[in-house]
Amino acid sequence: MNTTRNGLYGTALVWAAIGLAGCANSMTSTGVPGVKMGDSYEQVLAVVSRDNTVTRKIDGQGFRAEGYSQTFKDCRSTYFIFQGADGLQMVSHEPAPHLSVSQNCRQP
């Protein structure tokens, strides 16, 4: 009986650890391949501008990019917010209904 109970507790601990690891990973995930929280403005801008149109920049503080989102499988406006030496602090994705996947998520 004790062996079964200890086995169940052990299994519960393993699943809890996996769940916590998933939470930690989602907190550092940006939804943009090659970009992670804490990256510098210059690093993120270089990666994002390869496949997206940067539509607005506030040097060193943030920018908005429009393009195809692999996470959402549609066109998105994505906002990147930075805080000094701490780098990237926030990423926000919004639908971009004015863009079309058939036009490569670019303005006509």
C-alpha positions in Angstrom: 0.0 0.0 0.0 2.8 2.4 0.9 4.6 1.6 -2.3 1.6 2.4 -4.4 1.0 5.6 -2.5 4.6 6.7 -2.9 4.5 5.8 -6.6 1.4 8.0 -7.0 3.1 10.9 -5.2 6.2 10.5 -7.3 4.1 10.6 -10.5 2.2 13.7 -9.3 5.5 15.4 -8.6 6.8 14.6 -12.1 3.7 16.0 -13.7 3.9 19.1 -11.5 7.5 19.7 -12.6 6.6 19.3 -16.2 3.7 21.8 -15.8 6.0 24.3 -14.1 8.6 24.0 -16.9 5.9 24.7 -19.4 4.9 27.9 -17.5 8.5 29.1 -17.4 8.9 28.4 -21.1 5.7 30.3 -22.0 6.9 33.3 -20.0 10.0 33.6 -22.1 8.3 32.7 -25.4 7.5 35.6 -27.8 5.7 33.7 -30.5 8.3 34.9 -33.0 11.0 32.4 -34.1 14.5 33.6 -33.2 13.3 36.2 -30.7 13.3 35.8 -26.9 12.6 38.0 -23.9 15.6 40.0 -22.9 17.0 40.3 -26.4 18.3 43.8 -27.3 16.4 46.2 -29.6 18.9 45.8 -32.4 18.8 41.9 -32.2 15.0 41.8 -32.3 14.8 44.4 -35.1 17.3 42.5 -37.2 15.4 39.2 -36.8 11.9 40.6 -37.2 12.6 42.8 -40.2 13.8 39.8 -42.3 10.2 38.5 -42.8 8.0 41.4 -41.6 7.4 45.0 -42.5 8.4 47.3 -39.7 5.7 50.0 -39.8 6.6 52.2 -36.8 9.8 52.6 -34.7 10.6 54.4 -31.5 14.4 54.0 -31.4 15.4 51.8 -28.4 11.9 51.7 -26.9 9.7 49.7 -29.3 8.4 49.0 -32.7 5.5 47.6 -34.6 5.8 45.0 -37.4 3.3 43.5 -39.7 3.6 40.1 -41.3 2.6 36.4 -41.2 2.5 34.8 -37.8 3.5 31.2 -37.7 1.9 30.9 -34.2 -1.6 32.2 -35.3 -1.3 31.1 -39.0 -2.6 34.5 -40.2 -1.4 38.1 -40.7 -0.7 40.0 -37.5 0.5 43.3 -36.2 3.1 42.6 -33.5 4.3 45.2 -31.0 7.7 44.8 -29.3 8.4 46.8 -26.1 11.8 47.2 -24.6 13.1 48.6 -21.4 16.7 49.9 -21.4 19.4 47.3 -20.6 16.8 44.7 -19.7 16.0 44.3 -23.4 12.7 43.0 -24.8 10.0 43.0 -22.1 6.7 42.6 -23.9 5.3 41.2 -27.1 1.7 41.8 -28.2 0.0 40.2 -31.2 -3.1 41.7 -32.8 -5.1 40.6 -35.8 -4.4 42.6 -39.0 -7.6 42.2 -41.1 -6.3 44.8 -43.5 -3.6 42.4 -44.6 -4.1 39.2 -46.7 -2.1 36.0 -46.5 -2.6 35.6 -50.3 -0.7 38.9 -50.7 2.1 37.7 -48.3 0.7 39.9 -45.5 1.8 43.1 -47.3 -0.2 46.2 -48.2 -1.3 46.2 -51.9 
